[in-house]
Amino acid sequence: MSELGRVVVVGGGPGGYEAALVAAQLGAEVTVVHDDGPGGAAVLTDAVPSKTLIAVAETMSVMDSAAELGVRLPVPAGAMTPDPEPGHRPSRSTGVDLAAVNRRVHDLARAQSQDIENRLLAEGVRMLRGTGRLGGPGEVAVRDGSGEQRVLRADTVLLATGARPRELPDAPCDGERVLTWKQLYGLPSLPERLVVVGSGVTGAEFASAYDALGAGVVLVSSRDVVLPGEDPDAAAVLQDVFRRRGMQVMNRSRARSVRRDRDGVVVVLEDGRTVEGSHCLLAVGSVPNTDGLGLDRAGVRRTGGGHVQVDRVSRTSVPGVYAAGDCTGVHALASVAAMQGRIAMRHALGDAVVPLDLRTVAASVFTSPEIATVGWSQREIDAGQVPAKAVKLPLSTNPRAKMLGIRDGFVKVFRGARTGEVLGAVVVAPRASELIFPLTLAVQHRLTVDDVARAFTVYPSLSGSLAEAARRRQSPDPDCCSNVSA
């Protein structure tokens, strides 16, 4: 046995496999117990598949705007309808083979899973297929697919069991017409009219993607605006883009039930209205996979929502037991899960560790355009939680954006009212997930807006707007965003 002891990781997602890699590199004896393949849901049914689908949708969006840039595609006579009915896409000269797209989605997911497994095996990590649960002190009981059970001794246990899509009691998912986001990749053809229930990140991403792919989309939102948890200016831009493209967005509309109706579905709203479609996607949140893990018997505390309670170094209430990822409810991002797992192992095995700081987490919504954020938010600043000023620049004035035909989007930077530090940022643009990185570095390393402003940017470039926002002391439009100082 290794001098650093035995580590058992339950779950093969980003929190689990990143923890296993760190533990193995530090010299521990590591076993990963997984039930759906290395990479977990993030690789096999969630982040990798959805972003692969979205990449295809992004290509379709570029092709749709080709004529604006002077590119001529062959268009059959009468192919385009000038005024599509809301929720119905106009016909177009290009199309998508969804079955082929989904085959590619599955192939890429399997390839990524295999790459992860190869890396783990190369580091000496043992892989066991099955389900794990906490047994007695220092024990993990593992049951494989045949029902056989074995007990693993462990000095350190990491739980990284993830989460699953939430379903509504009166909206049974059948995998054919009423679907969760895990079941979308089995569709043989593009839905004629997809009703998306839920306007959070998952709902908005799939609504945006299927709209770009050519499906008619109806987005049912229980809130006043799509993406209620995101920056309000960013959400307003996205909602405007959705409607301008012909998507039907139904705000303040809560779904009560979904039923099959011949070759389609009927979504019944709380106020009695109905929405008909060919398919329905339920995107109403997730449920942590924490039942059946022996947590209560072992003394591991959970929240009211069932998530494992952890501190900033991923410790649970039981010594030697850590947790990472969506099962903790800290932040439903693969990057956060991976960081939690790495921090947990470094802490458990005595290596130097920096506790998790959610203020430095960069997040992105992969819609078209994308929305990326880091640090303090507009709502927190407006509420007076931190003295700060905001500068917002529209992308429409950026020369590279003009060249690319980009009209929607902006860069918003929050700076400390006294210190000038970059406290947060919002970017709404194509590939905003890439553009946010310099501002993430600024937030993490407490750079000032002057530090960012003095850095060279390429001309012309979209990133030039990041430096330009740092150089501004106020927005071009004084009413475009809030300035709060104390």
FENJO-V540298 format. One line per field, one symbol per residue. phi: phi as a letter, one per 20 degrees, with the letter a starting at -180 (. if undefined). burial: b if it has 16 or more other C-alpha atoms within 10 Angstrom, else e. A space follows every 10 residues. Layout:
phi->???
burial->???
//
This chain:
phi->.ffenddddd odfgffffff fffffeoeed cddcdcogom fgeeccffff ffffffffff ffffefffen eddfdfgmfd efcffgncff fbedbcefff ffffgfffff ffffffffff ffeneedceq dcbfdfgmcc eddefenfcc ddebeccdeb embcffdegd bfedmdddce ffefedffbf ffbeedeodf gfffffffff fffoffcdde cfdfbflfee gfffffffff fgffeofedd flcefdbccf blebcceeef enfccdaebc decdnccfec fmemffffne fcffenfffc efdmfefdgn ddbbnffemf afcfffgffg fffgffffen efbdgfcffd feccdeecff cccbmfdfff fffmfbfbcd ccdfffefff fffemedepa dccdcffeem fferaccdag lgfeffggff ffffdlfeff ffffffcfde bffgffffff ffebfgdfef aedccc
burial->eeebbbbbbb bbbbbbbbbb bbbbeebbbb bbbbbbbbbb bbbbbbebbb bbbbebbbeb bebeeeeeee eeeeeeeeee eeeeebbbbb eeeeeeebee bbeebbebbb ebbeebbeeb eebbbbbbbb bbbbbeebbb bbbbeeeeee bbbbbbbbbb bbbbbebeee bbbebebbbb bbbbbeeeeb bbbbbbbbbb bbbbbbbbbb bbbbbbbbbb bbbebbbbeb bbbbbbbbbe bbeebbbbbb eebbbbbbbb eeebbbbbbe eeeeebbbbb bbbbebbbbb eebbbeebeb bbeeebbbbb bebbbbbeeb bbbbbbbbbb ebbbbbbbbb bbbbbbbbbe eeeeebeeeb bbbbbbbbbb bbbbbbbbee bbeeebbbbb bbbbbeebbb beeeebebbb bbbbbbbeeb bbbbbbbbbb bbbebbeebb bbbbeebbbe bbbeeebeee ebbbbbbbbb bbebbeeeee bbbbee
//
